[in-house]
Amino acid sequence: MPDKAIDPVCKMEVDPATAPAKAEYQGKTYYFCALGCKVAFQQDPERYLGEEG
C-alpha cells in the first residue's frame, strides 16, 4: 500500500490507511478525502483521470 495517495477529484493528499472512502476503477484503487469526492468520481471517472497516463 502506498504511503500517500492523491484524491483524483480534489487533488488532496490522502493516507490510504485512513482514507474516508475508496473505489476500484479499471483494476486500480483510488482513495478519497471524503465521500463526496468518491461519489463525484464514480459518476464520471474519466473526467478526473483524463490527466493521467
SEGUSE-16396 format. One record per residue (C-alpha): residue in one letter; x, y, z. Coordinates in steps of 0.1 Angstrom, whole numbers, always signed. Layout:
% SEGUSE-16396
+--------+-------+-------+-------+
! torvex !    px !    py !    pz !
+--------+-------+-------+-------+
!      a !     X !     Y !     Z !
...
+--------+-------+-------+-------+
END
This chain:
% SEGUSE-16396
+--------+-------+-------+-------+
! torvex !    px !    py !    pz !
+--------+-------+-------+-------+
!      m !    +0 !    +0 !    +0 !
!      p !   +14 !   +34 !    -9 !
!      d !   +23 !   +59 !   +19 !
!      k !    +2 !   +86 !    +3 !
!      a !   -23 !   +88 !   -25 !
!      i !   -38 !  +117 !   -44 !
!      d !   -76 !  +122 !   -44 !
!      p !   -83 !  +123 !   -82 !
!      v !  -112 !  +147 !   -77 !
!      c !   -98 !  +174 !   -54 !
!      k !   -60 !  +165 !   -57 !
!      m !   -57 !  +164 !   -20 !
!      e !   -31 !  +141 !    -4 !
!      v !   -48 !  +112 !   +13 !
!      d !   -34 !   +85 !   +36 !
!      p !   -47 !   +52 !   +22 !
!      a !   -48 !   +36 !   +56 !
!      t !   -72 !   +62 !   +70 !
!      a !   -89 !   +75 !   +38 !
!      p !  -127 !   +80 !   +44 !
!      a !  -135 !   +65 !   +10 !
!      k !  -120 !   +44 !   -18 !
!      a !  -132 !   +30 !   -51 !
!      e !  -119 !    +5 !   -76 !
!      y !  -118 !   +15 !  -113 !
!      q !  -102 !    -5 !  -141 !
!      g !   -83 !   -26 !  -116 !
!      k !   -68 !    +3 !   -97 !
!      t !   -78 !   +15 !   -62 !
!      y !   -84 !   +53 !   -58 !
!      y !   -86 !   +69 !   -24 !
!      f !  -107 !   +99 !   -15 !
!      c !  -106 !  +126 !   +12 !
!      a !  -144 !  +125 !   +16 !
!      l !  -174 !  +105 !    +4 !
!      g !  -185 !  +134 !   -18 !
!      c !  -153 !  +131 !   -39 !
!      k !  -159 !   +94 !   -43 !
!      v !  -194 !  +100 !   -55 !
!      a !  -183 !  +126 !   -80 !
!      f !  -155 !  +102 !   -92 !
!      q !  -180 !   +73 !   -96 !
!      q !  -204 !   +95 !  -117 !
!      d !  -176 !  +104 !  -142 !
!      p !  -143 !   +87 !  -136 !
!      e !  -128 !   +97 !  -170 !
!      r !  -133 !  +133 !  -162 !
!      y !  -109 !  +130 !  -132 !
!      l !   -84 !  +106 !  -148 !
!      g !   -80 !  +124 !  -181 !
!      e !   -47 !  +139 !  -170 !
!      e !   -31 !  +105 !  -161 !
!      g !   -11 !   +84 !  -185 !
+--------+-------+-------+-------+
END
